[in-house]
Amino acid sequence: MFSALGEPVPGSDTASRYHPHEVRFIEREVFGRVDRPWTELAEQGRAVLQAGDAGGHMLSFLGFLDNGAWNLFSQDAIFNNTAYRSYENYQNDFVRHGALAEGTITLVRDGIDARPERVEVDVQIRDEASGERITKIVKNFSNDPHQQYHRPHSGPQIREIMKGFR
């Protein structure tokens, strides 16, 4: 298990620095479009374990920037660019408008190889000022191209929800 800073959590079982099985995080900021450093791109390439995969992030690049190899895993490229990205963007939209996201992302492996079979997301979205819970994101994704994520709220709906906390 790793913290959002990539440091092993005391007492946790981390089989490899590059393949954590779980990350706990608090996201308070979303960065604008940022060029990825060449080191990040190289690490993404090294994370790929299967044809058709991409080096996907456990934690959104726009929320946490370049955290190195510990934040990357071999992720089906279509899943990475559709369902998982939709989840990340949904969470990031709340954070952009004054919420914080706190949760856990767990990679579930078959015990044979480092490529996860599933990605489990469990996140609380709360108003940062009051701590009041706004919504919860719970989703168990399979690491395959057939996954979907339907945002419960659009960007304009999120803005309206967050206005109620100002």
N, C-alpha and C positions, 0 to 999 in steps of 0.2 A: 504494500500500500504506500502511496506517495501523497505528500501534501501538494497544494497547487504550485509550490515552488520547486517541486521535483526532489524534495528531500525525503528519505525513508521515514515513515512514521515509526516511532519507537515501538518495539514488540511486534511488528508486522513481518510477514513472510514475503520477502521480495526475491523471487527466483532470479531475476536479472534486473539490473538498473535500467535496461532498455525495454523491459516488458512488465511494467507494473500491472497488477490485476485490478486495481481500484484507485481512483483519485477523488479526494474530497476537496471542495473548492468553495470560495466565495467570490463572486464576480460583482464588482462595483463600477466598472468603467468599460466602455466600448470605444476602441480607437477607430479613427477613420480609415479609409483605404491606405494601406501601408505596403510599400514594396518589401517583399520577403528577402532577407539576406541570403547570400549564396550558401552559407552554412546550413540554413534551414532547408533550402531546396535539396542540398546534398543528403541531409539526414532523411528527408522524405523519400528519396530514392532508395536509401539503404533499408528503410522500414518495410519495403515491399517483399512479401514472401510467396506470392502466387501471381501467375499471369492474370492480367485484368484487374489487378489491385492498384491502389495508390497509397502513399504514406499519409494516412488521415490523422487528424488531431483528436485526442480525447477532449481537450478543452479548446474552444474556438480560438483561432489565431487572432481574430479581431478583439477578443476579450482578454487575451493573455499574451499575445505576441509570441516571439520565438522563445520557447522554453526548452528547446533541445530534443534529443531523441526520446527521452522518457515520456514525452507527451504525444508520441507518434505510434501508430500501429498499422499493420497491414489490413487495409479496409477496401472492400470491393469498390472500384472506382465509380460505378453508377450510384451505389448507395451513398458514397461520400459526397457526390455532387448533387444529389437530389434529396432523399429523405433526411439524412443526417444534417445536411446543410440547412434544410428547412427548420429542423429542430433548433439548431444553433442560432439562426436568424430570429426565430420567434423569441427565444430567451434574450438575445441581444437587444431586441426592440424594447422589451420591458426595461432593461438596464439603461438604455439610452434615455428613457423618460423618467428616471429617478427611482427605479426599483433596484433591489439587489437580488441576485440569484445565488442560492446556497444549496449545495447538494453533493451527490456522489454519482460517478460514472464508473461502472464495473465492466470489465472485459471478461467474458466467460469463455474459457478454453476447454478443449477436450482432453487435456493432459498429455497430448502427444506432441503437438507443435505449438509455436508461439502465436500463430494466427488465431484470433478469437472467432468463435462461432457466433457469439451474440454480444451485443452491447446493451447494457441495462442503464437507463437514465432515471434518476430519482432526484428531482429538483423542486425546492420551494422558491416561489417568487414572492418577495415581501417588499413593502414600502420601506425604504431605507430609514426615513425619519421616525416613523412610528413603530416599525417592526411588524405591522399588521400583515397577515398573509393575504395575498392577492389571488394567487392560483398555485397549482401544483402541476408539474410536468412529470409524468411517470410513463415510460415507454420502454418496452423490450424489443430491440431490433435484432433481426438476424443479419449476419454479415453477408448479404447477398443482394443482387440487383433488383429484386422484386419488392423491396421495402417501400412503404409510403409513410409520410407524416403529414397529416392535415392540421394546419394551425387552427386552434380553437378561436383565435381572434386575429383580425387583420391589423395592419399598422395603424390605421385611423381609429379602430376600436381600442387598441392599446392606449393611444394618446388620450382618448376619452376616459378610459378606466383610470389612468394615472392622474387626470385632472381632478378626480374626486379625492385625491390624497394631498392636494396643494392648498 
